[in-house]
């Protein structure tokens, strides 16, 4: 998002490190894109980096502690499952909204 310049390309009215967590309804409403192209480009870039990252994992890499702020500490494997779960939730939300628009 930051290193590849996507934050600048999207031009959102937030700090580049903002994740959307805790945003108000008004802040969420400020997220607009003119076309699907930036979203698709960002998806493609993230997908490619994710495949490269996962392909490079070796041995007990998934057992590495990545967050000691929890009890028990969170391993890379658990964090990846959490990310996948959140991605699936967002895909479901998008499908729901699309269904609403198609039926309107």
Residue frames relative to the residue before (quaternion, step in Angstrom):
aa qw qx qy qz dx dy dz
X 1.0000 0.0000 0.0000 0.0000 0.00 0.00 0.00
X 0.7709 0.3186 -0.1778 0.5221 3.56 0.81 -0.98
X 0.7300 0.4604 -0.2731 0.4248 3.59 0.64 -1.08
X 0.7197 0.4085 -0.2512 0.5021 3.60 1.09 -0.60
X 0.5596 -0.6672 0.3594 0.3354 3.59 1.27 0.18
X 0.3761 0.7503 -0.4823 0.2509 3.61 1.20 0.22
X 0.5935 0.5660 -0.3760 0.4313 3.60 1.01 -0.68
X 0.6701 0.4841 -0.2921 0.4809 3.59 0.96 -0.84
X 0.6542 0.5301 -0.3176 0.4361 3.59 0.94 -0.85
X 0.6887 0.4635 -0.2864 0.4784 3.57 1.00 -0.77
X 0.2088 -0.8324 0.4926 0.1444 3.58 1.14 -0.57
X 0.2323 0.7912 -0.5330 0.1897 3.58 1.00 0.76
X 0.5135 -0.6783 0.4358 0.2936 3.60 -1.10 0.64
X 0.5655 0.5666 -0.3924 0.4530 3.59 1.03 0.82
X 0.6246 -0.4725 0.4430 0.4363 3.52 -1.31 0.18
X 0.5880 -0.6250 0.3885 0.3357 3.58 -1.00 0.79
X 0.6770 0.4892 -0.2971 0.4627 3.58 1.17 -0.47
X 0.4559 0.6841 -0.4583 0.3378 3.61 1.25 -0.06
X 0.2594 -0.7882 0.5439 0.1249 3.56 -0.97 0.89
X 0.5585 -0.5924 0.4035 0.4175 3.58 1.22 -0.30
X 0.5264 0.6345 -0.4152 0.3845 3.57 1.21 -0.36
X 0.8288 0.1868 -0.1625 0.5019 3.55 -0.78 1.05
X 0.4271 0.7001 -0.4757 0.3181 3.59 1.21 0.13
X 0.4840 -0.6483 0.5103 0.2916 3.53 -1.18 0.67
X 0.6788 -0.4618 0.3633 0.4404 3.57 -1.29 0.17
X 0.6423 0.5240 -0.3236 0.4563 3.59 1.01 -0.79
X 0.6532 0.5007 -0.3192 0.4698 3.60 0.99 -0.76
X 0.6331 0.5121 -0.3293 0.4780 3.57 1.00 -0.77
X 0.6545 0.5222 -0.3110 0.4497 3.60 0.96 -0.85
X 0.6223 0.5544 -0.3398 0.4357 3.61 1.18 -0.47
X 0.5658 0.5794 -0.3910 0.4373 3.60 1.26 -0.19
X 0.1654 0.7783 -0.5779 0.1816 3.55 -0.43 1.28
X 0.0612 -0.7533 0.6518 0.0624 3.53 -1.19 0.62
X 0.5088 -0.6774 0.4485 0.2849 3.57 -1.10 0.71
X 0.7938 0.0226 -0.0010 0.6077 3.57 1.18 -0.53
X 0.6274 -0.5420 0.4033 0.3873 3.54 -1.30 0.15
X 0.4823 0.7184 -0.4190 0.2751 3.61 1.18 -0.42
X 0.6760 0.4666 -0.3374 0.4599 3.66 0.78 -0.79
X 0.6422 0.5243 -0.3277 0.4532 3.59 0.98 -0.78
X 0.6722 0.4876 -0.2934 0.4736 3.56 0.93 -0.89
X 0.6386 0.5228 -0.3215 0.4642 3.58 1.02 -0.77
X 0.6560 0.4971 -0.3074 0.4776 3.56 0.97 -0.86
X 0.6233 0.5340 -0.3359 0.4621 3.58 0.96 -0.83
X 0.6714 0.5058 -0.3029 0.4491 3.58 0.83 -0.99
X 0.6638 0.5085 -0.3060 0.4553 3.59 0.94 -0.89
X 0.6711 0.4844 -0.2967 0.4764 3.58 0.92 -0.89
X 0.6303 0.5403 -0.3327 0.4473 3.57 0.97 -0.84
X 0.6661 0.5076 -0.2972 0.4586 3.58 0.91 -0.93
X 0.6740 0.4829 -0.2980 0.4730 3.59 0.91 -0.90
X 0.6302 0.5367 -0.3335 0.4511 3.57 1.05 -0.76
X 0.6522 0.5069 -0.3169 0.4661 3.58 0.91 -0.89
X 0.6480 0.5142 -0.3141 0.4659 3.59 0.96 -0.85
X 0.6569 0.5201 -0.3074 0.4510 3.57 0.95 -0.91
X 0.6956 0.4694 -0.2786 0.4671 3.58 0.79 -1.03
X 0.6424 0.5275 -0.3264 0.4500 3.60 0.98 -0.79
X 0.6948 0.4865 -0.2712 0.4550 3.58 1.12 -0.59
X 0.4977 0.6567 -0.4356 0.3624 3.60 1.23 -0.09
X 0.0422 -0.8035 0.5937 -0.0134 3.55 -0.95 0.91
X 0.8548 0.1959 -0.1160 0.4664 3.52 -1.31 0.41
X 0.7978 -0.2616 0.2353 0.4897 3.51 -0.86 -1.07
X 0.1799 0.8320 -0.5097 0.1251 3.60 1.14 0.55
X 0.6589 0.5215 -0.3186 0.4386 3.60 0.99 -0.75
X 0.6361 0.5301 -0.3222 0.4589 3.59 1.24 -0.32
X 0.4764 0.6852 -0.4356 0.3373 3.60 1.26 -0.20
X 0.4217 -0.6883 0.5324 0.2549 3.58 -0.95 0.91
X 0.1056 -0.8131 0.5715 0.0324 3.58 -0.78 1.06
X 0.7879 0.1308 -0.0795 0.5965 3.60 1.24 -0.27
X 0.1718 -0.8118 0.5547 0.0617 3.56 -0.39 1.27
X 0.5082 0.6874 -0.3926 0.3392 3.57 1.30 -0.05
X 0.6869 0.4220 -0.2697 0.5267 3.59 1.28 0.01
X 0.2293 -0.7444 0.6051 0.1650 3.54 -1.26 0.38
X 0.4441 -0.3171 -0.7988 0.2533 1.55 -0.92 2.30
X 0.6495 -0.5041 0.3826 0.4214 3.59 -1.22 0.36
X 0.4601 -0.7019 0.4853 0.2453 3.56 -1.11 0.76
X 0.2903 -0.7483 0.5744 0.1609 3.55 -0.89 1.00
X 0.6658 -0.4833 0.3801 0.4226 3.54 -1.29 0.27
X 0.6372 0.5399 -0.3313 0.4389 3.60 0.96 -0.81
X 0.6696 0.4834 -0.2949 0.4806 3.57 0.92 -0.90
X 0.6479 0.5176 -0.3266 0.4534 3.59 0.97 -0.82
X 0.6401 0.5181 -0.3305 0.4611 3.60 0.96 -0.79
X 0.6328 0.5100 -0.3317 0.4790 3.60 1.00 -0.76
X 0.6316 0.5294 -0.3310 0.4596 3.61 0.99 -0.77
X 0.6542 0.5053 -0.3102 0.4696 3.58 0.95 -0.87
X 0.6433 0.5105 -0.3231 0.4703 3.59 0.95 -0.84
X 0.6455 0.5209 -0.3220 0.4563 3.60 0.94 -0.86
X 0.6675 0.4851 -0.3052 0.4754 3.60 0.93 -0.84
X 0.6176 0.5390 -0.3428 0.4589 3.59 1.01 -0.75
X 0.6641 0.4990 -0.3034 0.4668 3.58 0.94 -0.86
X 0.6211 0.5277 -0.3418 0.4680 3.58 1.04 -0.71
X 0.6676 0.4904 -0.3033 0.4709 3.59 0.93 -0.87
X 0.6212 0.5256 -0.3458 0.4673 3.60 1.01 -0.72
X 0.6487 0.5079 -0.3102 0.4743 3.58 1.00 -0.78
X 0.6370 0.5191 -0.3255 0.4677 3.58 0.99 -0.79
X 0.6572 0.5035 -0.3086 0.4683 3.57 0.94 -0.88
X 0.6466 0.5094 -0.3204 0.4687 3.59 0.97 -0.81
X 0.6291 0.5339 -0.3299 0.4587 3.58 1.02 -0.76
X 0.6757 0.4824 -0.2927 0.4744 3.59 0.86 -0.97
X 0.6276 0.5247 -0.3412 0.4630 3.59 0.97 -0.78
X 0.6435 0.5206 -0.3165 0.4634 3.58 0.97 -0.83
X 0.6288 0.5256 -0.3328 0.4664 3.58 1.01 -0.76
X 0.6768 0.4960 -0.2918 0.4591 3.57 0.91 -0.93
X 0.6674 0.5060 -0.3060 0.4526 3.59 0.97 -0.81
X 0.7145 0.4390 -0.2508 0.4837 3.58 1.11 -0.60
X 0.5446 0.6427 -0.3910 0.3707 3.59 1.26 -0.25
